[in-house]
Amino acid sequence: MPTIPDNNDNTTISTKQHHNLSFKQRKPLAIRKEEVAAIRVKFPAKVPVIVERYHKETQLPSLDKTKFLVPEEITMSQFITIVRNRLQLNSQQALYLLVSNKNLASLSRPLSQIYRDYRDDDGFLYVTYASQEVFG
């Protein structure tokens, strides 16, 4: 199995384990801050968002990418549509987006406001997606 160097020391982790790690676990804080700074300079009207599947989620597929640059003016409702399309969900499949792993944001709020209120110390907005089954 291919291995990838771990960011914290010289040990290696398997590709499968690496895939199961969160974005924060895969990249050190300093690197994440540098990425956001570069993104904000190049794309000042875009929100840097990390979208990851809830760790207990079993019904929904994994996304093929985690990093999104989203126009500030789109609403949370529009962003849910983007994620639904990326996941190729049908209309019967429930999808919930949690901001900062715990907040259900108002669907009418623009991402610029959500980013202002909930962005992480590294500058990314973290969004976790899950199905209804996760909440029981």
C-alpha positions in Angstrom: 0.0 0.0 0.0 1.4 3.5 -0.9 2.4 5.6 2.1 2.5 9.4 2.6 4.8 11.2 5.0 3.1 12.4 8.1 3.3 16.2 8.6 4.1 15.9 12.3 7.2 13.7 12.2 9.1 11.4 9.8 6.7 8.4 10.2 4.5 7.4 7.3 0.8 6.6 7.2 -1.0 4.5 4.6 -3.0 6.2 1.9 -6.2 4.8 3.3 -5.5 6.2 6.7 -4.5 9.5 5.2 -7.9 9.7 3.4 -9.7 9.1 6.7 -7.9 12.0 8.4 -9.6 15.4 8.5 -8.1 18.3 6.5 -6.8 19.8 9.8 -5.1 16.5 10.7 -3.5 16.3 7.2 -2.2 19.8 7.1 -0.4 21.8 9.8 -1.9 25.1 11.0 0.9 27.2 9.4 0.3 25.7 6.0 -3.4 26.1 6.2 -3.0 29.8 7.1 -0.6 30.3 4.2 -3.1 28.7 1.8 -5.9 31.0 3.0 -3.7 34.1 2.8 -2.8 33.2 -0.8 -6.4 32.4 -1.7 -7.7 35.7 -0.2 -5.2 37.8 -2.1 -5.9 36.1 -5.4 -9.7 35.7 -5.0 -10.8 38.4 -2.5 -14.5 37.9 -3.3 -14.5 34.1 -2.6 -14.9 32.2 0.6 -12.4 29.4 1.2 -14.5 26.4 2.4 -13.5 22.9 3.5 -16.3 20.4 3.1 -15.9 17.0 4.8 -18.2 14.1 5.5 -19.3 13.7 9.1 -17.1 11.0 10.7 -20.1 8.7 11.6 -21.8 9.1 8.2 -22.5 5.8 6.4 -25.2 6.7 3.9 -23.7 9.5 1.9 -20.6 9.1 -0.4 -17.4 10.9 0.1 -16.7 14.0 -2.0 -13.9 13.9 -4.6 -12.5 17.1 -3.2 -12.7 19.0 0.1 -11.6 22.5 -0.8 -14.1 24.9 -2.4 -13.8 28.6 -3.4 -17.3 29.9 -3.2 -18.6 33.4 -4.2 -19.4 35.5 -1.1 -22.9 36.4 -2.2 -24.3 32.9 -2.6 -26.6 31.7 0.1 -26.3 28.6 2.2 -29.2 27.1 0.3 -27.3 27.6 -3.0 -24.2 26.1 -1.5 -26.2 23.0 -0.4 -27.3 22.6 -4.0 -23.6 22.7 -5.1 -22.7 20.0 -2.6 -25.8 17.9 -3.5 -24.8 18.0 -7.1 -21.2 17.2 -6.4 -22.4 14.2 -4.4 -24.8 13.2 -7.1 -27.7 12.8 -4.6 -31.3 12.2 -5.7 -34.1 14.4 -4.4 -35.1 11.9 -1.8 -31.7 11.8 -0.1 -31.5 14.1 2.9 -28.4 16.3 3.3 -27.5 18.5 6.2 -24.5 20.9 6.3 -23.1 21.7 9.7 -20.9 24.8 10.1 -17.9 24.3 12.4 -19.2 20.8 13.0 -22.1 21.9 15.2 -24.2 24.7 13.7 -27.0 24.5 11.2 -26.8 27.8 9.4 -29.8 29.6 8.1 -30.4 28.7 4.5 -31.0 32.3 3.5 -27.8 33.7 4.9 -25.0 34.6 2.4 -21.7 32.7 2.8 -19.9 36.0 3.5 -21.9 36.3 6.8 -21.4 32.7 7.7 -17.7 33.0 7.0 -17.5 36.1 9.1 -19.2 34.4 12.1 -17.8 30.9 11.9 -14.4 30.9 10.1 -11.7 28.9 11.8 -8.5 30.5 13.2 -6.7 29.2 10.1 -9.1 31.2 7.9 -11.1 28.4 6.3 -14.8 27.9 6.9 -15.3 24.2 7.9 -18.5 22.6 6.8 -19.5 19.0 7.6 -22.2 17.1 5.7 -24.4 14.3 7.0 -27.6 12.5 6.3 -30.6 12.4 8.5 -29.7 9.0 9.8 -26.7 10.4 11.7 -28.9 12.5 13.9 -31.3 9.6 14.7 
